[in-house]
């Protein structure tokens, strides 16, 4: 099976004092193995990374964030992850 590619935006909110906000979660099949992850998700049709990076924190945790310019926002990057549907 060939991989499905998805355009996503990930956000790491940082306060003026340098504190970072990450989310904590776990696989329901392994509740004793929590992990940390960044806010983010797939880009909507016609959306750019900056807009998704502003939308996602508000949708996921109700926080409005200000964006900062990236040195090279179009830098190609690819990450592979095995994802399985899990029904709690």
C-alpha positions as CSV (number, residue, x, y, z in Angstrom):
1,X,0.0,0.0,0.0
2,X,1.4,3.4,-0.9
3,X,1.5,6.1,1.8
4,X,-1.1,8.9,1.9
5,X,0.5,12.3,1.9
6,X,-1.2,15.0,3.9
7,X,-0.2,18.7,4.1
8,X,-0.2,19.7,7.7
9,X,0.8,22.6,10.0
10,X,2.3,22.1,13.4
11,X,2.4,24.8,16.0
12,X,4.5,25.3,19.1
13,X,3.2,28.3,21.0
14,X,6.0,30.0,23.0
15,X,5.4,32.6,25.7
16,X,7.6,35.7,26.0
17,X,9.4,34.0,28.9
18,X,10.2,31.0,26.7
19,X,7.6,28.5,28.0
20,X,6.4,26.1,25.4
21,X,2.8,24.6,25.2
22,X,2.5,21.0,24.2
23,X,-0.4,18.6,24.4
24,X,-0.4,15.3,26.3
25,X,-2.2,12.3,25.1
26,X,-2.1,8.5,24.8
27,X,-3.2,5.7,22.6
28,X,-6.4,4.2,24.3
29,X,-4.8,0.8,23.9
30,X,-1.8,1.9,25.9
31,X,-3.1,4.4,28.5
32,X,0.0,4.0,30.7
33,X,2.3,5.2,27.9
34,X,1.4,8.9,27.5
35,X,3.3,11.1,25.0
36,X,3.6,14.8,24.2
37,X,2.7,16.3,20.8
38,X,2.3,19.6,19.0
39,X,-0.9,21.3,18.2
40,X,-1.7,21.0,14.5
41,X,-3.5,19.2,11.7
42,X,-4.3,19.1,8.0
43,X,-4.5,22.1,5.9
44,X,-8.0,22.8,4.6
45,X,-8.6,23.2,0.8
46,X,-6.9,26.4,-0.4
47,X,-5.4,27.2,3.0
48,X,-1.7,28.1,3.5
49,X,0.5,26.9,6.4
50,X,0.3,30.3,8.2
51,X,-3.5,30.3,8.2
52,X,-3.6,26.7,9.4
53,X,-1.1,27.5,12.1
54,X,-3.4,30.2,13.4
55,X,-6.6,28.2,13.0
56,X,-5.5,25.0,14.6
57,X,-4.7,26.3,18.2
58,X,-8.0,28.0,18.3
59,X,-9.9,24.9,17.2
60,X,-8.0,22.5,19.4
61,X,-7.6,24.5,22.7
62,X,-9.5,27.8,22.2
63,X,-6.3,29.9,22.1
64,X,-5.6,32.7,19.6
65,X,-1.9,32.8,18.6
66,X,0.1,35.5,16.8
67,X,2.2,34.1,14.0
68,X,5.9,34.9,13.6
69,X,7.6,34.9,10.2
70,X,9.5,31.7,9.5
71,X,12.9,31.9,7.9
72,X,11.8,29.6,5.1
73,X,8.2,28.6,5.4
74,X,8.2,26.7,2.1
75,X,11.1,24.5,3.1
76,X,10.1,21.0,2.0
77,X,9.9,18.6,4.9
78,X,8.5,15.1,5.2
79,X,7.8,13.0,8.2
80,X,6.5,9.5,8.2
81,X,4.2,8.2,10.8
82,X,2.2,5.0,11.1
83,X,-1.3,5.8,11.9
84,X,-4.1,3.4,12.7
85,X,-7.7,4.1,13.4
86,X,-8.5,3.5,17.0
87,X,-12.0,3.3,18.3
88,X,-12.1,4.1,22.1
